[in-house]
């Protein structure tokens, strides 16, 4: 009698364990689907941010009197450039305008971007991709913290936000 009750209890435990395993499988499938959807959402947001930044860069350059020779495009290098365009300054000098965009622009982003743009190797790769020096370097951010604003000013690069140019670049990078 005791053995029979133990076997019945063991059978119920095995059934519950099977049910738990089935539920766990369904949860894992849902988590996988959510991960895929989140990845797609992240890509969409990143693409929208880059589109907004590119449009604003073109607007700012026209507003400053530059004649655009190309649309702002993403340039894929080892370390991509979110927006790059070729333009002619109001004084008639050719220039490449490049920009890094972030939803939340932080001090590390600014410093990394400034250092990358001052790298002779990176400039060489940009030139090979069709964007030769000199460069007007900008950073774009939806949210920009105070330390990032200060870093922008200290590094001399420009800052653009959704409302337009906040700081102009202090100088052209790679100017001969």
CNS distance restraints for C-alpha pairs under 8 A (distance, minus, plus):
assign (resid   1 and name CA) (resid   5 and name CA) 6.33 0.50 0.50
assign (resid   2 and name CA) (resid   6 and name CA) 6.14 0.50 0.50
assign (resid   3 and name CA) (resid   7 and name CA) 6.14 0.50 0.50
assign (resid   4 and name CA) (resid   8 and name CA) 6.22 0.50 0.50
assign (resid   5 and name CA) (resid   9 and name CA) 6.09 0.50 0.50
assign (resid   6 and name CA) (resid  10 and name CA) 6.02 0.50 0.50
assign (resid   7 and name CA) (resid  11 and name CA) 6.07 0.50 0.50
assign (resid   8 and name CA) (resid  12 and name CA) 6.26 0.50 0.50
assign (resid   9 and name CA) (resid  13 and name CA) 6.19 0.50 0.50
assign (resid  10 and name CA) (resid  14 and name CA) 6.11 0.50 0.50
assign (resid  11 and name CA) (resid  15 and name CA) 6.18 0.50 0.50
assign (resid  12 and name CA) (resid  16 and name CA) 6.18 0.50 0.50
assign (resid  13 and name CA) (resid  17 and name CA) 6.05 0.50 0.50
assign (resid  14 and name CA) (resid  18 and name CA) 6.14 0.50 0.50
assign (resid  15 and name CA) (resid  19 and name CA) 6.22 0.50 0.50
assign (resid  16 and name CA) (resid  20 and name CA) 6.08 0.50 0.50
assign (resid  17 and name CA) (resid  21 and name CA) 6.12 0.50 0.50
assign (resid  18 and name CA) (resid  22 and name CA) 6.19 0.50 0.50
assign (resid  19 and name CA) (resid  23 and name CA) 6.17 0.50 0.50
assign (resid  20 and name CA) (resid  24 and name CA) 6.04 0.50 0.50
assign (resid  21 and name CA) (resid  25 and name CA) 6.19 0.50 0.50
assign (resid  22 and name CA) (resid  26 and name CA) 6.40 0.50 0.50
assign (resid  23 and name CA) (resid  27 and name CA) 6.17 0.50 0.50
assign (resid  24 and name CA) (resid  28 and name CA) 6.11 0.50 0.50
assign (resid  25 and name CA) (resid  29 and name CA) 6.29 0.50 0.50
assign (resid  26 and name CA) (resid  30 and name CA) 6.26 0.50 0.50
assign (resid  27 and name CA) (resid  31 and name CA) 6.11 0.50 0.50
assign (resid  28 and name CA) (resid  32 and name CA) 6.16 0.50 0.50
assign (resid  29 and name CA) (resid  33 and name CA) 6.26 0.50 0.50
assign (resid  30 and name CA) (resid  34 and name CA) 6.08 0.50 0.50
assign (resid  31 and name CA) (resid  35 and name CA) 6.09 0.50 0.50
assign (resid  32 and name CA) (resid  36 and name CA) 6.32 0.50 0.50
assign (resid  33 and name CA) (resid  37 and name CA) 6.17 0.50 0.50
assign (resid  34 and name CA) (resid  38 and name CA) 5.93 0.50 0.50
assign (resid  35 and name CA) (resid  39 and name CA) 6.12 0.50 0.50
assign (resid  36 and name CA) (resid  40 and name CA) 6.27 0.50 0.50
assign (resid  37 and name CA) (resid  41 and name CA) 6.10 0.50 0.50
assign (resid  38 and name CA) (resid  42 and name CA) 6.04 0.50 0.50
assign (resid  39 and name CA) (resid  43 and name CA) 6.25 0.50 0.50
assign (resid  40 and name CA) (resid  44 and name CA) 6.19 0.50 0.50
assign (resid  41 and name CA) (resid  45 and name CA) 6.12 0.50 0.50
assign (resid  42 and name CA) (resid  46 and name CA) 6.07 0.50 0.50
assign (resid  43 and name CA) (resid  47 and name CA) 6.03 0.50 0.50
assign (resid  44 and name CA) (resid  48 and name CA) 6.08 0.50 0.50
assign (resid  45 and name CA) (resid  49 and name CA) 6.05 0.50 0.50
assign (resid  46 and name CA) (resid  50 and name CA) 6.21 0.50 0.50
assign (resid  47 and name CA) (resid  51 and name CA) 6.14 0.50 0.50
assign (resid  48 and name CA) (resid  52 and name CA) 6.11 0.50 0.50
assign (resid  49 and name CA) (resid  53 and name CA) 6.06 0.50 0.50
assign (resid  49 and name CA) (resid 101 and name CA) 7.23 0.50 0.50
assign (resid  49 and name CA) (resid 102 and name CA) 7.45 0.50 0.50
assign (resid  49 and name CA) (resid 103 and name CA) 7.01 0.50 0.50
assign (resid  50 and name CA) (resid  54 and name CA) 5.98 0.50 0.50
assign (resid  50 and name CA) (resid  74 and name CA) 7.97 0.50 0.50
assign (resid  50 and name CA) (resid  82 and name CA) 6.12 0.50 0.50
assign (resid  50 and name CA) (resid  83 and name CA) 7.17 0.50 0.50
assign (resid  50 and name CA) (resid 101 and name CA) 6.44 0.50 0.50
assign (resid  51 and name CA) (resid  55 and name CA) 6.19 0.50 0.50
assign (resid  52 and name CA) (resid  56 and name CA) 6.18 0.50 0.50
assign (resid  52 and name CA) (resid 162 and name CA) 7.93 0.50 0.50
assign (resid  53 and name CA) (resid  57 and name CA) 6.08 0.50 0.50
assign (resid  53 and name CA) (resid  83 and name CA) 7.36 0.50 0.50
assign (resid  53 and name CA) (resid 101 and name CA) 6.49 0.50 0.50
assign (resid  53 and name CA) (resid 140 and name CA) 6.41 0.50 0.50
assign (resid  53 and name CA) (resid 161 and name CA) 7.96 0.50 0.50
assign (resid  53 and name CA) (resid 162 and name CA) 7.78 0.50 0.50
assign (resid  54 and name CA) (resid  58 and name CA) 6.28 0.50 0.50
assign (resid  54 and name CA) (resid  72 and name CA) 5.38 0.50 0.50
assign (resid  54 and name CA) (resid  73 and name CA) 7.08 0.50 0.50
assign (resid  54 and name CA) (resid  82 and name CA) 7.82 0.50 0.50
assign (resid  54 and name CA) (resid  83 and name CA) 5.55 0.50 0.50
assign (resid  55 and name CA) (resid  59 and name CA) 6.19 0.50 0.50
assign (resid  55 and name CA) (resid  72 and name CA) 7.44 0.50 0.50
assign (resid  56 and name CA) (resid  60 and name CA) 6.07 0.50 0.50
assign (resid  56 and name CA) (resid 160 and name CA) 7.64 0.50 0.50
assign (resid  56 and name CA) (resid 161 and name CA) 7.87 0.50 0.50
assign (resid  56 and name CA) (resid 162 and name CA) 6.92 0.50 0.50
assign (resid  56 and name CA) (resid 164 and name CA) 6.64 0.50 0.50
assign (resid  57 and name CA) (resid  61 and name CA) 6.17 0.50 0.50
assign (resid  57 and name CA) (resid  72 and name CA) 7.46 0.50 0.50
assign (resid  57 and name CA) (resid  83 and name CA) 7.93 0.50 0.50
assign (resid  57 and name CA) (resid  99 and name CA) 7.96 0.50 0.50
assign (resid  57 and name CA) (resid 160 and name CA) 7.47 0.50 0.50
assign (resid  58 and name CA) (resid  62 and name CA) 6.22 0.50 0.50
assign (resid  58 and name CA) (resid  68 and name CA) 7.69 0.50 0.50
assign (resid  58 and name CA) (resid  71 and name CA) 7.32 0.50 0.50
assign (resid  58 and name CA) (resid  72 and name CA) 6.70 0.50 0.50
assign (resid  59 and name CA) (resid  63 and name CA) 6.06 0.50 0.50
assign (resid  59 and name CA) (resid 164 and name CA) 7.99 0.50 0.50
assign (resid  60 and name CA) (resid  64 and name CA) 6.20 0.50 0.50
assign (resid  60 and name CA) (resid 164 and name CA) 6.31 0.50 0.50
assign (resid  60 and name CA) (resid 165 and name CA) 6.43 0.50 0.50
assign (resid  61 and name CA) (resid  65 and name CA) 6.48 0.50 0.50
assign (resid  61 and name CA) (resid  66 and name CA) 5.36 0.50 0.50
assign (resid  61 and name CA) (resid  67 and name CA) 7.77 0.50 0.50
assign (resid  61 and name CA) (resid  68 and name CA) 7.70 0.50 0.50
assign (resid  62 and name CA) (resid  66 and name CA) 5.17 0.50 0.50
assign (resid  62 and name CA) (resid  67 and name CA) 6.54 0.50 0.50
assign (resid  62 and name CA) (resid  68 and name CA) 7.30 0.50 0.50
assign (resid  65 and name CA) (resid  89 and name CA) 7.03 0.50 0.50
assign (resid  65 and name CA) (resid  90 and name CA) 5.49 0.50 0.50
assign (resid  66 and name CA) (resid  87 and name CA) 6.21 0.50 0.50
assign (resid  66 and name CA) (resid  88 and name CA) 5.57 0.50 0.50
assign (resid  66 and name CA) (resid  89 and name CA) 4.76 0.50 0.50
assign (resid  66 and name CA) (resid  90 and name CA) 5.45 0.50 0.50
assign (resid  67 and name CA) (resid  87 and name CA) 5.45 0.50 0.50
assign (resid  67 and name CA) (resid  88 and name CA) 5.12 0.50 0.50
assign (resid  67 and name CA) (resid  89 and name CA) 6.65 0.50 0.50
assign (resid  67 and name CA) (resid  90 and name CA) 7.44 0.50 0.50
assign (resid  68 and name CA) (resid  85 and name CA) 7.40 0.50 0.50
assign (resid  68 and name CA) (resid  86 and name CA) 6.18 0.50 0.50
assign (resid  68 and name CA) (resid  87 and name CA) 4.31 0.50 0.50
assign (resid  68 and name CA) (resid  88 and name CA) 6.49 0.50 0.50
assign (resid  69 and name CA) (resid  85 and name CA) 7.36 0.50 0.50
assign (resid  69 and name CA) (resid  86 and name CA) 5.25 0.50 0.50
assign (resid  69 and name CA) (resid  87 and name CA) 5.03 0.50 0.50
assign (resid  69 and name CA) (resid  88 and name CA) 7.26 0.50 0.50
assign (resid  70 and name CA) (resid  85 and name CA) 5.54 0.50 0.50
assign (resid  70 and name CA) (resid  86 and name CA) 5.50 0.50 0.50
assign (resid  70 and name CA) (resid  87 and name CA) 7.12 0.50 0.50
assign (resid  71 and name CA) (resid  84 and name CA) 7.92 0.50 0.50
assign (resid  71 and name CA) (resid  85 and name CA) 5.77 0.50 0.50
assign (resid  71 and name CA) (resid  86 and name CA) 7.77 0.50 0.50
assign (resid  72 and name CA) (resid  83 and name CA) 5.25 0.50 0.50
assign (resid  72 and name CA) (resid  84 and name CA) 4.96 0.50 0.50
assign (resid  72 and name CA) (resid  85 and name CA) 4.58 0.50 0.50
assign (resid  73 and name CA) (resid  82 and name CA) 7.14 0.50 0.50
assign (resid  73 and name CA) (resid  83 and name CA) 4.97 0.50 0.50
assign (resid  73 and name CA) (resid  84 and name CA) 5.34 0.50 0.50
assign (resid  73 and name CA) (resid  85 and name CA) 6.62 0.50 0.50
assign (resid  74 and name CA) (resid  80 and name CA) 7.36 0.50 0.50
assign (resid  74 and name CA) (resid  81 and name CA) 5.86 0.50 0.50
assign (resid  74 and name CA) (resid  82 and name CA) 4.77 0.50 0.50
assign (resid  74 and name CA) (resid  83 and name CA) 4.93 0.50 0.50
assign (resid  74 and name CA) (resid  84 and name CA) 6.42 0.50 0.50
assign (resid  75 and name CA) (resid  80 and name CA) 5.73 0.50 0.50
assign (resid  75 and name CA) (resid  81 and name CA) 5.07 0.50 0.50
assign (resid  75 and name CA) (resid  82 and name CA) 6.55 0.50 0.50
assign (resid  75 and name CA) (resid  83 and name CA) 6.95 0.50 0.50
assign (resid  75 and name CA) (resid  84 and name CA) 6.79 0.50 0.50
assign (resid  75 and name CA) (resid 129 and name CA) 7.74 0.50 0.50
assign (resid  76 and name CA) (resid  80 and name CA) 4.55 0.50 0.50
assign (resid  76 and name CA) (resid  81 and name CA) 6.47 0.50 0.50
assign (resid  77 and name CA) (resid  81 and name CA) 7.40 0.50 0.50
assign (resid  77 and name CA) (resid 125 and name CA) 7.28 0.50 0.50
assign (resid  77 and name CA) (resid 126 and name CA) 7.76 0.50 0.50
assign (resid  81 and name CA) (resid  98 and name CA) 6.79 0.50 0.50
assign (resid  81 and name CA) (resid  99 and name CA) 6.38 0.50 0.50
assign (resid  81 and name CA) (resid 100 and name CA) 5.95 0.50 0.50
assign (resid  82 and name CA) (resid  98 and name CA) 7.72 0.50 0.50
assign (resid  82 and name CA) (resid  99 and name CA) 5.95 0.50 0.50
assign (resid  82 and name CA) (resid 100 and name CA) 5.15 0.50 0.50
assign (resid  82 and name CA) (resid 101 and name CA) 6.13 0.50 0.50
assign (resid  83 and name CA) (resid  98 and name CA) 5.67 0.50 0.50
assign (resid  83 and name CA) (resid  99 and name CA) 5.09 0.50 0.50
assign (resid  83 and name CA) (resid 100 and name CA) 6.73 0.50 0.50
assign (resid  83 and name CA) (resid 101 and name CA) 7.96 0.50 0.50
assign (resid  84 and name CA) (resid  96 and name CA) 7.01 0.50 0.50
assign (resid  84 and name CA) (resid  97 and name CA) 5.54 0.50 0.50
assign (resid  84 and name CA) (resid  98 and name CA) 4.37 0.50 0.50
assign (resid  84 and name CA) (resid  99 and name CA) 6.39 0.50 0.50
assign (resid  84 and name CA) (resid 131 and name CA) 7.65 0.50 0.50
assign (resid  85 and name CA) (resid  96 and name CA) 5.84 0.50 0.50
assign (resid  85 and name CA) (resid  97 and name CA) 5.32 0.50 0.50
assign (resid  85 and name CA) (resid  98 and name CA) 6.66 0.50 0.50
assign (resid  85 and name CA) (resid 131 and name CA) 7.55 0.50 0.50
assign (resid  86 and name CA) (resid  94 and name CA) 7.40 0.50 0.50
assign (resid  86 and name CA) (resid  95 and name CA) 6.05 0.50 0.50
assign (resid  86 and name CA) (resid  96 and name CA) 4.62 0.50 0.50
assign (resid  86 and name CA) (resid  97 and name CA) 6.22 0.50 0.50
assign (resid  86 and name CA) (resid 131 and name CA) 6.87 0.50 0.50
assign (resid  87 and name CA) (resid  94 and name CA) 5.85 0.50 0.50
assign (resid  87 and name CA) (resid  95 and name CA) 5.43 0.50 0.50
assign (resid  87 and name CA) (resid  96 and name CA) 6.21 0.50 0.50
assign (resid  87 and name CA) (resid  97 and name CA) 7.26 0.50 0.50
assign (resid  88 and name CA) (resid  92 and name CA) 5.56 0.50 0.50
assign (resid  88 and name CA) (resid  93 and name CA) 5.30 0.50 0.50
assign (resid  88 and name CA) (resid  94 and name CA) 4.38 0.50 0.50
assign (resid  88 and name CA) (resid  95 and name CA) 5.93 0.50 0.50
assign (resid  89 and name CA) (resid  93 and name CA) 5.13 0.50 0.50
assign (resid  89 and name CA) (resid  94 and name CA) 6.27 0.50 0.50
assign (resid  89 and name CA) (resid  95 and name CA) 6.91 0.50 0.50
assign (resid  94 and name CA) (resid 134 and name CA) 7.91 0.50 0.50
assign (resid  95 and name CA) (resid 132 and name CA) 7.60 0.50 0.50
assign (resid  95 and name CA) (resid 133 and name CA) 6.66 0.50 0.50
assign (resid  95 and name CA) (resid 134 and name CA) 5.47 0.50 0.50
assign (resid  95 and name CA) (resid 135 and name CA) 5.88 0.50 0.50
assign (resid  95 and name CA) (resid 136 and name CA) 7.08 0.50 0.50
assign (resid  96 and name CA) (resid 131 and name CA) 5.65 0.50 0.50
assign (resid  96 and name CA) (resid 132 and name CA) 6.33 0.50 0.50
assign (resid  96 and name CA) (resid 133 and name CA) 6.36 0.50 0.50
assign (resid  96 and name CA) (resid 134 and name CA) 6.25 0.50 0.50
assign (resid  96 and name CA) (resid 135 and name CA) 4.86 0.50 0.50
assign (resid  96 and name CA) (resid 136 and name CA) 6.34 0.50 0.50
assign (resid  97 and name CA) (resid 135 and name CA) 5.51 0.50 0.50
assign (resid  97 and name CA) (resid 136 and name CA) 4.70 0.50 0.50
assign (resid  97 and name CA) (resid 137 and name CA) 6.11 0.50 0.50
assign (resid  97 and name CA) (resid 138 and name CA) 7.69 0.50 0.50
assign (resid  98 and name CA) (resid 135 and name CA) 6.84 0.50 0.50
assign (resid  98 and name CA) (resid 136 and name CA) 6.31 0.50 0.50
assign (resid  98 and name CA) (resid 137 and name CA) 5.19 0.50 0.50
assign (resid  98 and name CA) (resid 138 and name CA) 6.19 0.50 0.50
assign (resid  99 and name CA) (resid 137 and name CA) 5.94 0.50 0.50
assign (resid  99 and name CA) (resid 138 and name CA) 4.60 0.50 0.50
assign (resid  99 and name CA) (resid 139 and name CA) 5.27 0.50 0.50
assign (resid  99 and name CA) (resid 140 and name CA) 6.83 0.50 0.50
assign (resid 100 and name CA) (resid 113 and name CA) 7.01 0.50 0.50
assign (resid 100 and name CA) (resid 138 and name CA) 6.68 0.50 0.50
assign (resid 100 and name CA) (resid 139 and name CA) 4.91 0.50 0.50
assign (resid 100 and name CA) (resid 140 and name CA) 6.09 0.50 0.50
assign (resid 101 and name CA) (resid 105 and name CA) 7.65 0.50 0.50
assign (resid 101 and name CA) (resid 139 and name CA) 5.91 0.50 0.50
assign (resid 101 and name CA) (resid 140 and name CA) 4.51 0.50 0.50
assign (resid 101 and name CA) (resid 141 and name CA) 5.83 0.50 0.50
assign (resid 102 and name CA) (resid 140 and name CA) 6.26 0.50 0.50
assign (resid 102 and name CA) (resid 141 and name CA) 5.02 0.50 0.50
assign (resid 102 and name CA) (resid 142 and name CA) 6.98 0.50 0.50
assign (resid 103 and name CA) (resid 141 and name CA) 5.38 0.50 0.50
assign (resid 103 and name CA) (resid 142 and name CA) 4.96 0.50 0.50
assign (resid 103 and name CA) (resid 143 and name CA) 6.15 0.50 0.50
assign (resid 104 and name CA) (resid 141 and name CA) 5.85 0.50 0.50
assign (resid 104 and name CA) (resid 142 and name CA) 6.09 0.50 0.50
assign (resid 104 and name CA) (resid 143 and name CA) 4.73 0.50 0.50
assign (resid 104 and name CA) (resid 144 and name CA) 5.94 0.50 0.50
assign (resid 104 and name CA) (resid 145 and name CA) 7.85 0.50 0.50
assign (resid 105 and name CA) (resid 109 and name CA) 6.28 0.50 0.50
assign (resid 105 and name CA) (resid 110 and name CA) 7.32 0.50 0.50
assign (resid 105 and name CA) (resid 140 and name CA) 7.32 0.50 0.50
assign (resid 105 and name CA) (resid 141 and name CA) 5.09 0.50 0.50
assign (resid 105 and name CA) (resid 142 and name CA) 7.36 0.50 0.50
assign (resid 105 and name CA) (resid 143 and name CA) 6.11 0.50 0.50
assign (resid 105 and name CA) (resid 144 and name CA) 4.90 0.50 0.50
assign (resid 105 and name CA) (resid 145 and name CA) 6.86 0.50 0.50
assign (resid 105 and name CA) (resid 148 and name CA) 6.60 0.50 0.50
assign (resid 106 and name CA) (resid 110 and name CA) 6.53 0.50 0.50
assign (resid 106 and name CA) (resid 144 and name CA) 6.46 0.50 0.50
assign (resid 106 and name CA) (resid 145 and name CA) 6.18 0.50 0.50
assign (resid 106 and name CA) (resid 147 and name CA) 7.11 0.50 0.50
assign (resid 106 and name CA) (resid 148 and name CA) 4.97 0.50 0.50
assign (resid 107 and name CA) (resid 111 and name CA) 6.24 0.50 0.50
assign (resid 107 and name CA) (resid 145 and name CA) 7.80 0.50 0.50
assign (resid 107 and name CA) (resid 147 and name CA) 5.63 0.50 0.50
assign (resid 107 and name CA) (resid 148 and name CA) 4.05 0.50 0.50
assign (resid 107 and name CA) (resid 149 and name CA) 7.74 0.50 0.50
assign (resid 107 and name CA) (resid 151 and name CA) 6.01 0.50 0.50
assign (resid 108 and name CA) (resid 112 and name CA) 5.93 0.50 0.50
assign (resid 108 and name CA) (resid 148 and name CA) 7.73 0.50 0.50
assign (resid 109 and name CA) (resid 113 and name CA) 6.01 0.50 0.50
assign (resid 109 and name CA) (resid 148 and name CA) 7.97 0.50 0.50
assign (resid 110 and name CA) (resid 114 and name CA) 6.02 0.50 0.50
assign (resid 110 and name CA) (resid 139 and name CA) 7.02 0.50 0.50
assign (resid 110 and name CA) (resid 148 and name CA) 6.42 0.50 0.50
assign (resid 110 and name CA) (resid 151 and name CA) 6.42 0.50 0.50
assign (resid 110 and name CA) (resid 152 and name CA) 6.32 0.50 0.50
assign (resid 111 and name CA) (resid 115 and name CA) 6.08 0.50 0.50
assign (resid 111 and name CA) (resid 151 and name CA) 6.89 0.50 0.50
assign (resid 111 and name CA) (resid 155 and name CA) 7.40 0.50 0.50
assign (resid 112 and name CA) (resid 116 and name CA) 6.06 0.50 0.50
assign (resid 113 and name CA) (resid 117 and name CA) 6.17 0.50 0.50
assign (resid 113 and name CA) (resid 139 and name CA) 7.94 0.50 0.50
assign (resid 114 and name CA) (resid 118 and name CA) 6.31 0.50 0.50
assign (resid 114 and name CA) (resid 137 and name CA) 7.91 0.50 0.50
assign (resid 114 and name CA) (resid 155 and name CA) 6.62 0.50 0.50
assign (resid 114 and name CA) (resid 157 and name CA) 7.06 0.50 0.50
assign (resid 115 and name CA) (resid 119 and name CA) 6.31 0.50 0.50
assign (resid 116 and name CA) (resid 122 and name CA) 6.50 0.50 0.50
assign (resid 117 and name CA) (resid 122 and name CA) 6.57 0.50 0.50
assign (resid 117 and name CA) (resid 123 and name CA) 6.61 0.50 0.50
assign (resid 117 and name CA) (resid 137 and name CA) 7.57 0.50 0.50
assign (resid 117 and name CA) (resid 173 and name CA) 7.46 0.50 0.50
assign (resid 118 and name CA) (resid 122 and name CA) 7.71 0.50 0.50
assign (resid 118 and name CA) (resid 123 and name CA) 7.36 0.50 0.50
assign (resid 118 and name CA) (resid 173 and name CA) 6.74 0.50 0.50
assign (resid 118 and name CA) (resid 174 and name CA) 7.25 0.50 0.50
assign (resid 119 and name CA) (resid 123 and name CA) 6.23 0.50 0.50
assign (resid 120 and name CA) (resid 124 and name CA) 6.11 0.50 0.50
assign (resid 121 and name CA) (resid 125 and name CA) 6.39 0.50 0.50
assign (resid 122 and name CA) (resid 126 and name CA) 6.16 0.50 0.50
assign (resid 123 and name CA) (resid 127 and name CA) 6.08 0.50 0.50
assign (resid 123 and name CA) (resid 132 and name CA) 7.37 0.50 0.50
assign (resid 123 and name CA) (resid 133 and name CA) 7.15 0.50 0.50
assign (resid 123 and name CA) (resid 174 and name CA) 7.71 0.50 0.50
assign (resid 124 and name CA) (resid 128 and name CA) 6.18 0.50 0.50
assign (resid 124 and name CA) (resid 132 and name CA) 7.81 0.50 0.50
assign (resid 125 and name CA) (resid 129 and name CA) 6.22 0.50 0.50
assign (resid 126 and name CA) (resid 130 and name CA) 6.49 0.50 0.50
assign (resid 126 and name CA) (resid 131 and name CA) 5.25 0.50 0.50
assign (resid 126 and name CA) (resid 132 and name CA) 6.38 0.50 0.50
assign (resid 127 and name CA) (resid 131 and name CA) 4.53 0.50 0.50
assign (resid 127 and name CA) (resid 132 and name CA) 3.97 0.50 0.50
assign (resid 127 and name CA) (resid 133 and name CA) 6.92 0.50 0.50
assign (resid 128 and name CA) (resid 132 and name CA) 7.51 0.50 0.50
assign (resid 133 and name CA) (resid 173 and name CA) 7.21 0.50 0.50
assign (resid 133 and name CA) (resid 174 and name CA) 5.40 0.50 0.50
assign (resid 133 and name CA) (resid 175 and name CA) 6.26 0.50 0.50
assign (resid 134 and name CA) (resid 172 and name CA) 5.85 0.50 0.50
assign (resid 134 and name CA) (resid 173 and name CA) 5.65 0.50 0.50
assign (resid 134 and name CA) (resid 174 and name CA) 4.92 0.50 0.50
assign (resid 134 and name CA) (resid 175 and name CA) 4.55 0.50 0.50
assign (resid 134 and name CA) (resid 176 and name CA) 7.30 0.50 0.50
assign (resid 135 and name CA) (resid 172 and name CA) 5.26 0.50 0.50
assign (resid 135 and name CA) (resid 173 and name CA) 4.96 0.50 0.50
assign (resid 135 and name CA) (resid 174 and name CA) 6.38 0.50 0.50
assign (resid 135 and name CA) (resid 175 and name CA) 7.35 0.50 0.50
assign (resid 136 and name CA) (resid 157 and name CA) 7.68 0.50 0.50
assign (resid 136 and name CA) (resid 158 and name CA) 7.87 0.50 0.50
assign (resid 136 and name CA) (resid 169 and name CA) 6.49 0.50 0.50
assign (resid 136 and name CA) (resid 171 and name CA) 7.33 0.50 0.50
assign (resid 136 and name CA) (resid 172 and name CA) 5.15 0.50 0.50
assign (resid 136 and name CA) (resid 173 and name CA) 6.48 0.50 0.50
assign (resid 137 and name CA) (resid 157 and name CA) 5.36 0.50 0.50
assign (resid 137 and name CA) (resid 158 and name CA) 6.10 0.50 0.50
assign (resid 137 and name CA) (resid 169 and name CA) 6.46 0.50 0.50
assign (resid 137 and name CA) (resid 172 and name CA) 7.39 0.50 0.50
assign (resid 137 and name CA) (resid 173 and name CA) 7.23 0.50 0.50
assign (resid 138 and name CA) (resid 157 and name CA) 5.50 0.50 0.50
assign (resid 138 and name CA) (resid 158 and name CA) 4.31 0.50 0.50
assign (resid 138 and name CA) (resid 159 and name CA) 5.42 0.50 0.50
assign (resid 138 and name CA) (resid 160 and name CA) 6.88 0.50 0.50
assign (resid 138 and name CA) (resid 169 and name CA) 6.91 0.50 0.50
assign (resid 139 and name CA) (resid 152 and name CA) 7.94 0.50 0.50
assign (resid 139 and name CA) (resid 157 and name CA) 7.24 0.50 0.50
assign (resid 139 and name CA) (resid 158 and name CA) 6.19 0.50 0.50
assign (resid 139 and name CA) (resid 159 and name CA) 5.00 0.50 0.50
assign (resid 139 and name CA) (resid 160 and name CA) 6.27 0.50 0.50
assign (resid 140 and name CA) (resid 159 and name CA) 5.86 0.50 0.50
assign (resid 140 and name CA) (resid 160 and name CA) 4.82 0.50 0.50
assign (resid 140 and name CA) (resid 161 and name CA) 5.64 0.50 0.50
assign (resid 141 and name CA) (resid 159 and name CA) 7.92 0.50 0.50
assign (resid 141 and name CA) (resid 160 and name CA) 6.90 0.50 0.50
assign (resid 141 and name CA) (resid 161 and name CA) 5.57 0.50 0.50
assign (resid 141 and name CA) (resid 162 and name CA) 7.87 0.50 0.50
assign (resid 142 and name CA) (resid 161 and name CA) 5.98 0.50 0.50
assign (resid 142 and name CA) (resid 162 and name CA) 6.60 0.50 0.50
assign (resid 144 and name CA) (resid 148 and name CA) 6.19 0.50 0.50
assign (resid 144 and name CA) (resid 149 and name CA) 6.69 0.50 0.50
assign (resid 145 and name CA) (resid 149 and name CA) 6.45 0.50 0.50
assign (resid 146 and name CA) (resid 150 and name CA) 6.31 0.50 0.50
assign (resid 147 and name CA) (resid 151 and name CA) 6.13 0.50 0.50
assign (resid 148 and name CA) (resid 152 and name CA) 6.08 0.50 0.50
assign (resid 149 and name CA) (resid 153 and name CA) 6.45 0.50 0.50
assign (resid 149 and name CA) (resid 159 and name CA) 7.91 0.50 0.50
assign (resid 150 and name CA) (resid 154 and name CA) 6.13 0.50 0.50
assign (resid 151 and name CA) (resid 155 and name CA) 5.92 0.50 0.50
assign (resid 152 and name CA) (resid 156 and name CA) 5.97 0.50 0.50
assign (resid 152 and name CA) (resid 157 and name CA) 5.54 0.50 0.50
assign (resid 152 and name CA) (resid 158 and name CA) 6.58 0.50 0.50
assign (resid 152 and name CA) (resid 159 and name CA) 6.80 0.50 0.50
assign (resid 153 and name CA) (resid 157 and name CA) 6.71 0.50 0.50
assign (resid 153 and name CA) (resid 158 and name CA) 7.68 0.50 0.50
assign (resid 153 and name CA) (resid 167 and name CA) 7.57 0.50 0.50
assign (resid 156 and name CA) (resid 169 and name CA) 5.54 0.50 0.50
assign (resid 156 and name CA) (resid 170 and name CA) 4.86 0.50 0.50
assign (resid 156 and name CA) (resid 171 and name CA) 6.84 0.50 0.50
assign (resid 157 and name CA) (resid 167 and name CA) 7.90 0.50 0.50
assign (resid 157 and name CA) (resid 168 and name CA) 7.09 0.50 0.50
assign (resid 157 and name CA) (resid 169 and name CA) 4.40 0.50 0.50
assign (resid 157 and name CA) (resid 170 and name CA) 6.35 0.50 0.50
assign (resid 157 and name CA) (resid 171 and name CA) 7.69 0.50 0.50
assign (resid 158 and name CA) (resid 165 and name CA) 7.64 0.50 0.50
assign (resid 158 and name CA) (resid 166 and name CA) 7.47 0.50 0.50
assign (resid 158 and name CA) (resid 167 and name CA) 4.99 0.50 0.50
assign (resid 158 and name CA) (resid 168 and name CA) 4.45 0.50 0.50
assign (resid 158 and name CA) (resid 169 and name CA) 3.98 0.50 0.50
assign (resid 158 and name CA) (resid 170 and name CA) 7.30 0.50 0.50
assign (resid 159 and name CA) (resid 165 and name CA) 6.03 0.50 0.50
assign (resid 159 and name CA) (resid 166 and name CA) 5.34 0.50 0.50
assign (resid 159 and name CA) (resid 167 and name CA) 4.96 0.50 0.50
assign (resid 159 and name CA) (resid 168 and name CA) 6.59 0.50 0.50
assign (resid 159 and name CA) (resid 169 and name CA) 7.64 0.50 0.50
assign (resid 160 and name CA) (resid 164 and name CA) 5.49 0.50 0.50
assign (resid 160 and name CA) (resid 165 and name CA) 4.36 0.50 0.50
assign (resid 160 and name CA) (resid 166 and name CA) 5.48 0.50 0.50
assign (resid 160 and name CA) (resid 167 and name CA) 7.07 0.50 0.50
assign (resid 161 and name CA) (resid 165 and name CA) 6.42 0.50 0.50
assign (resid 161 and name CA) (resid 166 and name CA) 6.82 0.50 0.50
